[in-house]
Amino acid sequence: MLHLLWTAIIGLVVGALAKLIIPGKEPGGIFITMLIGIAGAFLGTWIGRAVGHYQPDQSAGFLMSLVGALILLGIYHLIRRSQTA
């Protein structure tokens, strides 16, 4: 149970940092920010394992989670831009 709480807290921090780094209008409030951060952690873990940086039983660190969240926000901006154009 504590692992999930810790993941949510890290996700909130990572999502908030990703929103600060990428300017523009991002989705939703605190819950969407947390979801983007958590999804970024999963994406960072997947990318890290794909390139051989992490072993199968390891998860992404803070920086790789931030990279994953930035990728997700970048994809969101690309989709949103193509819908308004």
Secondary structure, DSSP 8 states (H G I E B T S, - for coil): -HHHHHHHHHHHHHHHHHHHHS-S--S-SHHHHHHHHHHHHHHHHHHHHHTTSS-TT----HHHHHHHHHHHHHHHHHHHHHHH-
